Amino acid sequence: MLRWFIFLALALMLFQAAWPWLQRLGLGRLPLDLRFHWMGRAWSLPLGSALILTALVSLIERIFWHWI
């Protein structure tokens, strides 16, 4: 279980680092992506973008394992 927490933390750090680049591609502005301001800070909850990225990673994974 500790491995999953470490993996999740690393994945979130990678996603956070790649977020400006992903925003230039249009992610973060899809219909299910939520943005709100709270306590003087802009918060983002990119549900639609997460669904798109999950589908893309799943497709890449299926293609990769098909060729092996």
Secondary structure, DSSP 8 states (H G I E B T S, - for coil): -HHHHHHHHHHHHHHHHHHHHHHHTTTT-STTEEEEEETTEEEEEEHHHHHHHHHHHHHHHHHHHHH-
